[in-house]
Structures are given as C-alpha cells and as structure tokens.
Amino acid sequence: MTTSAAPRHARAPELAVSTTGLRKTYRTRKGRRVAVEGLDLHVPRGGVHGFLGPNGSGKTTTIRMLLGLVRPDSGSMTLFGKPVPAQLPAVVDRVGAIVEQPKFFPAFTARRNLELLAAGIGAPKQRVPEVLAEVGLGERGGDRFRSYSLGMKQRLAIAGTLLKDPELLIFDEPTNGLDPAGIHEIRQTMRGLADAGRTVLVSSHILNEVQQVADTVTIIGRGRLLAEGDVDAILARGGTEAVRVRVPDPAAAAEVLARVGFAPSPGDPGTVLVRSGAPGVPLDSAQVNRALADHGIYLAELVWQRPDLEEVFLSLTAEEHLGAGAPRAAPPAPLAPTAPRRSGGRS
C-alpha cells in the first residue's frame, strides 16, 4: 500500500535514503539480466525500515549501489539529501553498513577486535565499551570472539558499525543462519537502535520476521517496487482480520454466528473463520464466544488471524502478474516521517 500524496504546500518529508528510477543490469552468458528495474525507494529518517523481497529480487544490488560498491546503469540516489556516489565522501561517516559478514580475529576478545577496528577507521577508542553496551555485549566484551554464538557475532558486527556513531545503519540479511534466539536478539538490537534515534534500513527475504520490528517497509520483486508505506497500512491490503474458532459442530456454529450479525466462512476441518459482518464494525472475540455459548456451543480454540506481509507480497505479485510483462504501476508517493514503534510486544 502507498501513502497519499502530501499537500501541495506541505514541507517535503525528510528522507535518509531515496532513489529515483534506479536501474542495474548484469551481463550473463545468456545476455543481460535486470537486477534492479526503475526502483524508487524512500526511507524516512528515524525508525526501522524493512527492505523486503525474495532472494534475487535486487535488495543487495540496491544496497551496494547506495554504498558506491556498484555503479547503476541509470537513475539517481541520495543519502541525507546528498547525491551519491558523487558526494558519498561527504556523508559516508553518517552511515554504518553490514553487507557481508565482517572478519574478526577468533583468538582475540570482542573488545580487542573492536579496538583494532576503531584504530583502522579513525574512531575514538573510548567508543568501544559504549558500542558493546549498546548492542547488549557490555558484560561479554572480555570473551574471545570464537566463544560467541552466531547471534553474538552478528551483534558484535553491528557494534563495529556504531564506532563512528552513524545516523543511518544498513543491514543486509542480518539474521541469515541464526537460530530463533539469535534472530530475537538481532530484532531487539535493531529496535533499540531505532528507539535511540537512528534510522535502520534492514533488507530481508523473510517478510514476517521484519514485520515484527519495522515501522515502514518497501516490498520489491524482481527489482521492481511493489509497495511502500507504513506497515499497518500495507497490512490492511492483505485482507481483514478474522477469528478462527474450533468447535464440535462448525455448521451449527456458522449458522448461529451469521444470525447474530457476523460473517462466518468454513476454515480448516472442525473450524470456522469469523469476520465482521458490517463495514467499520470491529470484530470482537468476546462477542463471538458469548454468542456461541448462549446457544450451547463451547469453543475448543479461538485464534486471531491477521494478515501478514507474506500474504501481501503474494497478493501483490499476483496483481502485478510479475514476470509476465505487465506494465509498471505508477510509483507510490514518498513516505512521510513516521513515529517509530515502541518495543512493547514487538521484540
């Protein structure tokens, strides 16, 4: 989903990252392959922005172009309003990025590794304990790198990007290869960095994972923009919320629920999906339960089903006939700055 266009005289939103008509192709044995096709990207300052799409959709190529590692065929890019790569030296110290797994010395402590890195990039040594604390490794800084879990190693890499106190952090698939505990740690770290006032741009092919931490998102497919905007607004495109109830007699339950104004439909065997029966009327699980109990039907299970980004992505690709040569949709309006989500319930 997209945000509506700003009023004519409204001040333009402050963007940490923007691209316009960005295109990149690579030469292959079979000819030229389009990696990024006319991409317009808008990342507002502050909060976590998810840059989402399946593997091979152009996310890493876009990030490499932003960092001056790859030259685009056409289009324009800015970081903090400065055109890149032309003025990248003017803003590079305001950006920290992890595009590939950084190398640390296994036998050295985390603290010593960061001290060496700080010396190499000209960052003050006193930043080392500060960044270790910021990523939750303050008490483990004296441990050798080889003793770290994968999640801790990734958090140490994030600490390395913080040595110059950047305003924008760019992470390319930061949870690849991590177990659930490591993924949870990285999500908490990204949320904490955003809540401290930084902008976090995180790419991922696991859409539902980023949904739990992102404030705004851009969804791409095969190098093309599919949707961009506030997470809740985009989720609304995935359909309405529903309650799944498991009951002994689904047919009888559906009849009761329809009679009292809900919109039931068959679900999995033994279940009924219940939606609001009237536009603008919120779905209330307590009323669903009460209506069934009043008719002697008692629930074995009640579960909320909410649309997720993966469902939205599948819907978008179906609408766009992606890969079938459909014409490009009009680009979304730029995002307005969004107040960052707080960590409650989203870690």
C-alpha positions in Angstrom: 0.0 0.0 0.0 1.1 3.5 -0.5 0.7 6.7 1.4 -1.4 9.5 -0.1 0.4 12.4 -1.8 1.4 15.3 0.5 -0.5 18.6 0.3 0.9 20.9 -2.4 2.4 23.3 0.2 3.5 20.8 2.8 7.2 20.5 3.5 8.8 17.6 1.8 9.5 14.7 4.2 13.0 14.2 5.5 14.5 11.1 3.9 17.6 9.2 5.0 17.7 7.3 1.6 16.0 7.9 -1.7 16.4 6.5 -5.2 14.6 7.5 -8.4 14.4 5.3 -11.5 17.3 3.2 -10.3 18.3 0.5 -12.8 21.1 -2.0 -12.8 21.8 -4.9 -15.3 24.5 -7.5 -15.3 26.0 -9.3 -18.3 25.5 -13.1 -18.3 26.1 -15.9 -20.7 22.5 -15.6 -21.8 22.6 -11.9 -22.3 21.8 -9.1 -19.9 20.0 -9.7 -16.6 18.0 -7.0 -15.0 18.7 -6.9 -11.2 17.0 -3.6 -10.4 14.4 -2.0 -12.7 13.3 1.6 -12.3 13.3 1.4 -8.5 12.0 4.4 -6.4 12.9 3.9 -2.8 12.1 6.3 0.1 13.4 5.7 3.6 12.2 8.3 6.2 14.6 9.3 9.0 14.1 7.5 12.2 12.7 4.0 12.9 13.2 0.7 11.2 12.6 0.5 7.5 12.2 -3.0 6.1 13.5 -3.5 2.5 11.8 -6.7 1.7 11.6 -9.2 -1.1 12.6 -12.8 -2.0 16.2 -13.8 -2.7 17.3 -12.4 -6.1 14.8 -9.5 -6.0 17.5 -6.8 -6.1 17.9 -5.9 -2.5 21.7 -6.4 -2.1 22.3 -4.8 -5.5 20.4 -1.7 -4.4 22.4 -1.5 -1.2 25.7 -1.9 -3.0 24.7 0.9 -5.3 23.9 3.2 -2.4 27.2 2.5 -0.8 29.2 3.1 -4.0 30.2 -0.5 -4.4 28.3 -1.0 -7.7 27.5 1.7 -10.3 23.9 1.9 -11.6 23.1 1.9 -15.3 20.7 4.8 -14.7 18.7 6.6 -12.1 19.7 8.7 -9.1 20.3 8.1 -5.4 20.7 10.3 -2.3 21.8 9.8 1.3 20.6 12.5 3.6 19.8 14.6 0.5 23.3 14.3 -0.9 23.6 12.7 -4.4 25.7 9.5 -4.3 28.1 8.3 -5.4 29.2 11.8 -6.3 29.0 13.2 -2.8 29.4 9.9 -0.9 32.6 11.1 0.9 30.5 13.9 2.5 28.1 11.5 4.1 30.0 8.2 4.5 30.7 8.8 8.2 27.0 9.2 8.8 26.4 5.7 7.5 27.2 2.3 9.0 26.6 -0.9 7.0 26.9 -4.7 7.1 26.7 -6.1 3.6 29.0 -9.1 4.1 29.9 -11.0 7.2 32.8 -9.0 8.7 36.0 -10.7 9.7 37.2 -10.7 13.3 40.2 -12.4 14.9 38.9 -15.6 16.6 41.5 -15.7 19.4 41.1 -12.0 20.3 38.4 -10.7 22.7 35.5 -8.8 21.3 36.8 -5.7 22.9 40.3 -6.1 21.3 38.7 -6.7 17.9 36.8 -3.5 18.2 39.8 -1.6 19.4 41.7 -2.7 16.3 38.8 -1.8 14.1 38.5 1.6 15.7 42.2 2.3 15.1 41.8 1.3 11.5 38.9 3.6 10.7 39.9 6.5 12.9 37.2 6.1 15.6 38.0 7.0 19.2 39.0 4.1 21.4 36.6 5.1 24.1 33.7 4.3 21.8 34.4 0.6 22.2 32.8 0.0 25.6 29.9 2.3 24.6 29.0 0.3 21.5 29.4 -3.0 23.2 26.9 -1.9 25.8 24.6 -0.5 23.1 24.3 -4.0 21.5 24.0 -5.8 24.8 27.5 -7.2 24.9 28.9 -5.0 27.6 29.5 -7.9 30.0 30.9 -10.2 27.3 33.5 -7.8 25.9 36.3 -9.7 27.5 35.3 -13.1 25.9 37.1 -14.4 22.9 35.3 -14.0 19.6 35.5 -17.7 18.9 33.4 -18.4 22.0 30.5 -16.2 20.7 27.2 -17.7 19.4 26.2 -16.7 15.9 23.8 -14.1 17.2 26.5 -12.6 19.4 28.9 -12.4 16.5 26.3 -10.6 14.4 25.7 -8.1 17.3 29.5 -7.6 17.5 29.4 -6.8 13.8 26.7 -4.2 14.5 28.8 -2.8 17.3 31.6 -2.3 14.7 29.3 -0.2 12.5 28.5 2.0 15.5 32.0 3.1 16.3 31.7 6.3 14.3 28.2 6.9 15.8 26.3 6.9 12.4 22.8 8.2 11.9 21.9 5.5 9.3 22.5 1.8 9.7 22.1 -0.5 6.7 21.9 -4.3 7.4 21.7 -6.8 4.5 20.0 -10.0 5.7 21.4 -9.7 9.3 19.6 -12.8 10.6 20.8 -15.3 7.9 21.8 -18.5 9.5 20.7 -17.6 13.0 18.6 -19.7 15.3 15.4 -18.3 16.8 17.2 -17.0 19.9 19.8 -15.2 17.7 17.0 -13.7 15.5 15.3 -12.4 18.6 18.5 -10.8 19.8 19.0 -9.0 16.4 15.4 -7.8 16.3 15.8 -6.4 19.8 19.1 -4.7 18.9 17.6 -3.1 15.7 14.6 -1.9 17.7 16.8 -0.4 20.4 19.0 1.4 17.8 15.9 2.9 16.2 14.4 3.9 19.5 17.6 5.7 20.3 17.0 8.0 17.2 18.9 6.2 14.4 17.5 5.1 11.1 17.8 1.4 10.5 17.4 0.1 6.9 17.2 -3.7 7.0 16.9 -6.0 4.0 15.4 -9.5 4.4 13.7 -12.2 2.4 11.8 -13.3 5.5 8.9 -10.8 5.4 7.1 -11.9 8.5 10.3 -11.7 10.6 10.8 -8.0 9.7 7.1 -7.3 10.2 7.7 -7.7 13.9 10.1 -4.8 14.2 9.7 -2.5 11.2 7.8 0.9 11.2 7.8 1.3 7.4 8.6 -1.1 4.6 9.4 -1.3 0.9 8.5 -4.5 -0.9 10.1 -5.3 -4.2 10.0 -8.2 -6.6 12.4 -8.9 -9.5 13.9 -5.5 -9.0 10.6 -3.6 -9.1 8.8 -1.7 -6.5 5.6 -3.4 -5.4 4.5 -1.5 -2.3 5.9 1.1 0.1 4.5 2.7 3.2 3.6 2.3 6.9 3.5 -1.4 8.0 -0.1 -1.2 9.3 -1.3 0.5 6.1 0.3 -2.2 3.9 -1.1 -5.0 6.1 -4.5 -3.6 5.6 -4.1 -4.6 1.9 -3.7 -8.2 2.9 -7.3 -8.5 3.9 -9.4 -8.2 7.0 -8.7 -9.7 10.4 -10.6 -12.9 11.3 -11.1 -15.1 14.3 -10.7 -18.9 13.9 -12.8 -20.9 16.2 -12.7 -24.7 16.7 -16.0 -26.2 17.7 -17.6 -29.6 17.7 -20.2 -28.6 15.1 -18.8 -26.0 12.7 -22.0 -25.8 10.6 -24.2 -25.1 13.7 -21.7 -22.5 14.9 -21.7 -20.8 11.5 -25.5 -20.6 11.5 -25.5 -19.0 15.0 -22.8 -16.5 14.1 -24.5 -15.4 10.9 -27.8 -15.0 12.7 -26.2 -12.5 15.2 -24.5 -10.4 12.6 -21.1 -12.0 12.0 -19.7 -13.2 8.6 -18.6 -16.8 9.1 -16.9 -19.0 6.5 -15.5 -22.5 6.5 -12.0 -22.9 7.8 -9.8 -25.9 8.4 -11.7 -29.1 9.3 -13.5 -28.5 12.6 -13.1 -24.7 12.4 -15.0 -21.6 11.3 -13.4 -18.3 10.2 -15.4 -15.3 11.6 -15.2 -11.8 10.2 -17.0 -8.6 11.0 -20.5 -8.7 9.5 -20.6 -5.0 8.7 -18.1 -2.5 7.3 -16.5 -0.4 10.1 -17.7 -2.7 12.9 -14.7 -4.2 14.7 -14.5 -7.9 15.2 -14.9 -8.7 18.9 -13.7 -12.2 20.1 -15.6 -11.9 23.3 -18.9 -11.4 21.4 -18.1 -14.4 19.2 -17.6 -16.5 22.3 -20.7 -15.2 24.0 -22.9 -15.7 21.0 -21.9 -19.4 20.7 -22.1 -20.1 24.4 -25.6 -18.6 24.6 -26.6 -21.3 22.1 -24.8 -24.1 23.9 -21.8 -24.2 21.6 -18.5 -24.1 23.5 -15.1 -23.3 22.0 -12.2 -25.7 22.0 -10.0 -23.0 20.5 -10.1 -19.3 19.5 -7.2 -17.8 17.5 -6.9 -14.3 15.9 -5.8 -14.5 12.3 -4.2 -11.2 11.0 -2.9 -10.5 7.5 0.9 -10.6 7.3 3.5 -9.2 4.9 4.0 -12.5 3.2 0.3 -12.7 2.2 0.5 -9.1 1.0 3.5 -9.9 -1.1 1.8 -12.9 -2.7 -1.2 -10.8 -3.4 0.9 -8.0 -5.0 2.8 -10.4 -7.2 -0.5 -11.9 -8.4 -1.9 -8.5 -9.1 1.2 -7.4 -11.0 1.5 -10.6 -13.0 5.1 -10.4 -12.1 7.3 -11.7 -14.8 4.5 -11.7 -17.4 5.5 -8.5 -19.0 2.8 -6.4 -17.3 3.2 -2.6 -17.5 4.7 -0.9 -14.4 2.3 0.5 -11.9 2.6 4.2 -11.1 5.2 4.8 -8.3 4.0 5.4 -4.8 4.2 8.8 -3.2 7.2 9.4 -0.9 6.8 8.3 2.7 6.2 10.9 5.4 8.3 10.6 8.5 6.8 8.0 10.9 7.0 7.9 14.6 9.0 4.8 15.5 7.1 1.9 17.0 8.0 1.1 20.5 9.4 -2.3 21.5 6.4 -3.4 23.6 5.1 -6.6 22.1 7.4 -6.4 19.1 10.6 -7.9 20.3 
